Amino acid sequence: MEPKDNHLKLEKARALRKRAEEKLWRKMEDPGELSVEEIQRLVHELRVYQIELEMQNEELRTAQIQLEESRNRYSNLYDFAPVGYFTLDQSGFILEVNLKGASQLGVEKRFLIKTPFPKYVATEDQDTFYLYCRRVFAGEPGQTCEVKILNPPKGIQFYAQLEGLLVKDPAGQEVCRITVMDITERKRVEQALIAEKERLAATLRSIGDGVIVADAGGRVVLINNVAERLTGWTQEAAMGEPLPEVFYIVHDKTRQRLKGPVEKVLKTGDMANLADPALLVAKDGTERVISSNCTPLYDKQGHRIGTVLVFRDITEKQKIEEERLRASKLESIGTLAGGIAHDFNNILTIIMGHLSLAMACVSPEEEIFKRLAVAKKASLRAKDLAQQLLTFSRGGAPIKKTTSLTELIKESAAFALKGSNVRCEFFLPEDLWPVEVDAVQMNQVIHNLVLNAQQAMPEEGVLKIRGENIEIAAKGSSPRPPLPEGKYIKISLEDQGVGISQEHLPKIFDPYFTTKEKGTGLGLATTYFIIKRHEGYIDVESALGVGTTFHIYLPASQKQLLSEKDPVEGDSNTPPGAYEGRILVMDDEEAIRSMLGQMLNYMGYKVEFATNGEEATHLYRRAQEAGHPFDVVILDLIVPGGMGGRKTIQKLREIDPRVKAIVSSGYSNDLVLADFRRYGFQGVVAKPYGIEGLRKILSKVIKGIRE
């Protein structure tokens, strides 16, 4: 029974009793007037009223018991609730508190009444609590806040969430009833999640691959730093965008847009990779070759909720692979070319040697001299061809010297453009770093590239040649040449020609590839190999109708420039018999030994011959013992089936540590010609050569002049 119903019944009973008493007293004023029936009826009514009152009293007692039980239940629910309940006045003083609230503060209930609640709020959260109370008493609904609550007796504190409600007390005063919920564990979990998220973010930031996470609808929800750099999209800009807009890829050959692996993963639920070579086009238009894979993302119930796309910039790797494949493809050609060049140079050595001797024996005014000069000129052209063949072989190793490229570039370009309508503009700084190069080979590089530019501008045009000092640092955001870190000089040759098609661009460095009617296809291939052997890199960019630009990178040298002045004085046309001394010649070919003997005899030297290293060693030891040592030894580097120059010089140095030796070869499969002093030689003469070249190197070695 509800307390309200009991109250109404009680009021009704009181009113009925009052009417009965009034009626009774009126009749008792004159009891003689009452009849027996009336008295009996009155007694009956009184008895009924009595019984009714007794019943009502019983109901009131029952209601009172139920009310007490309800109060007890409320009190128990209030006191033993799992959260703290507080009633605060507008000054923040505690008016009521349950047992849980008292336990939270570590103080008995009776000692908390009329004490300020802010006393138990952490100092750093006081302002937050006061603002919270102000909003509650202002009538703003649904007010919550999170503060740290103190428990002074235990010396601890805990995170609490406060929820407040503005009500009126029985006196009509506004009070704030708040619940205090301990959320320490929730905070711990939240902080653990934040820490885990930070660790995940740090992991994503630290890995070298781009990572993009998309939801089930294919929209971006997360993108790491590497992905930001590669795509040009920031996390804020990419959030919510369709993944194909951020991860924009095209085919590297057709330029057609590709479907990314994400679509396949969302459709099939299987892991997917990019099947075709792809270019990632960044927001600013930068293109990079990439590889990627995409995997589905599942929740705990096994539902697919998104995808994780991982991709990597392989632009540099692909360039290195292309370089490796190109070198591998040309290795067989190099072996063949080296063998041909070796035999060809031996033949040319005989031809040029005899031409030199013949020209030395006749007057320049005679007709035969002119014919011999034409033949010698043709031999020199054949020598250049053999040199190009050597470039493809391992024997074309550069003979490096510290050089400034400025004058070399200007002279080579001017020579190549002589008689053409192409004008050359140079932008070469005075402080261009020196490099260690083979000047002859580098001259060939510039000559080939300038000639290429001139042929691309048959009418007229301008060729711009730029030079700059650069430093290649660790892997950065912008594409860089596949070279080790360090200092380099960069030479760029930019023409205004017809350009090269994208179809032909990857093939231009392949030997024998040409689009010209009279081209040999060796010019750019030779250029590529020379730069490669100088530990450099050559790249090209071109557009049809716009022009072509070649970029050459060469390692800078820390050495000082050497003087270019030739220390050998005297007329190159020294008369016969001008020299004296003993020369030992080792060569396996009889024709070369014969030709060399005639040239050396013409110059005045006495000559002895050996066909291999064993014989040369024997002759040298015998001359030493006889007291008639050789002044110079000329050793052929390669002797098929016998001891060649490299091993022979070691044997000779055991006999005579001061031996003066010149190495000679038409082909070498090692770097002896490029670094001859390291192997014990004092000079080098590369086949083919004439009498003047031989005379100069002999003079330097005998006089002890270092090259």
Secondary structure, 3 states (H helix, E strand, C coil): CCHHHHHHHHHHHHHHHHHHHHHHHHHHCCHHHCCHHHHHHHHHHHHHHHHHHHHHHHHHHHHHHHHHHHHHHHHHHHHCCCCEEEEECCCCEEEEECHHHHHHHCCCHHHHCCCEHHHHECHHHHHHHHHHHHHHHCCCCCEEEEEEEEECCCCEEEEEEEEEEEEECCCCCEEEEEEEEECHHHHHHHHHHHHHHHHHHHHHHHCCCEEEEEECCCEEEEECHHHHHHHCCCHHHHCCCEHHHHCCEEECCCCCECCCHHHHHHHHCCCEECCCCEEEECCCCCEEEEEEEEEEEECCCCCEEEEEEEEEECHHHHHHHHHHHHHHHHHHHHHHHHHHHHHHHHHHHHHHHHHHHHHHCCCCCCHHHHHHHHHHHHHHHHHHHHHHHHHHCCCCCCCCEEECHHHHHHHHHHHHCCCCCEEEEEECCCCCCCEEECHHHHHHHHHHHHHHHHHHCCCCEEEEEEEEEEEECCCCCCCCCCCCCEEEEEEEEECCCCCCCCCCHHHCCCCCCCCCCCCCCCHHHHHHHHHHHCCCEEEEEEECCCEEEEEEEEEECCCCCCCCCCCCCCCCCCCCCCCCCEEEEECCCHHHHHHHHHHHHHHCCEEEEECCHHHHHHHHHHHHHHCCCCCEEEEECCCCCCCCHHHHHHHHHHHCCCCCEEEEECCCCCCCCCCHHHHCCCEEEECCCCHHHHHHHHHHHHHCCCC
